[in-house]
């Protein structure tokens, strides 16, 4: 599944203020919780933190792909956030992160969504796409740019 097919405008946020890894993840989870009737922001945050404890989802180049499992939902949620300032995220290259692509998937279908994670990583490994994402100044512009890729 292409992540552009699951990303919505109301889950796309440009130039968000966030002072730490935890704060930016909280903002991502707040956005995701608004899309899910049966899962709280705190449950979503715990899902991401469980994954982060296994190893940072900061893949390098200023990009992180935090992802978590949804034990009680059948809905997939994708949230894309750029931060106004890059944030220390324990990325593999030790660089701060300013592009966050979060994916929340039903626990029963995690293996099926590994391809989605791989496609996100591949898309954002393109430096020109990252440059374009970083140049966006509004949520709408960011959403439209991603949809065109």
Rosetta blueprint (number, residue, H / E / L):
1 X L
2 X L
3 X H
4 X H
5 X H
6 X H
7 X E
8 X E
9 X E
10 X E
11 X E
12 X E
13 X E
14 X E
15 X E
16 X E
17 X L
18 X L
19 X L
20 X L
21 X H
22 X H
23 X H
24 X H
25 X H
26 X H
27 X H
28 X H
29 X H
30 X H
31 X H
32 X H
33 X H
34 X L
35 X L
36 X L
37 X L
38 X L
39 X L
40 X L
41 X H
42 X H
43 X H
44 X H
45 X H
46 X H
47 X H
48 X H
49 X H
50 X H
51 X H
52 X H
53 X H
54 X H
55 X L
56 X L
57 X L
58 X E
59 X E
60 X E
61 X L
62 X L
63 X E
64 X E
65 X L
66 X L
67 X E
68 X E
69 X E
70 X E
71 X L
72 X L
73 X L
74 X L
75 X L
76 X L
77 X E
78 X E
79 X E
80 X E
81 X E
82 X E
83 X E
84 X E
85 X E
86 X E
87 X E
88 X L
89 X L
90 X L
91 X L
92 X L
93 X L
94 X L
95 X L
96 X L
97 X E
98 X E
99 X E
100 X E
101 X E
102 X E
103 X E
104 X E
105 X E
106 X E
107 X H
108 X H
109 X H
110 X L
111 X H
112 X H
113 X H
114 X H
115 X H
116 X H
117 X H
118 X H
119 X H
120 X H
121 X H
122 X H
123 X H
124 X L
125 X L
126 X L
127 X H
128 X H
129 X H
130 X H
131 X H
132 X H
133 X H
134 X H
135 X H
136 X L
137 X L
138 X L
139 X H
140 X H
141 X H
142 X H
143 X H
144 X H
145 X H
146 X H
147 X H
148 X L
149 X L
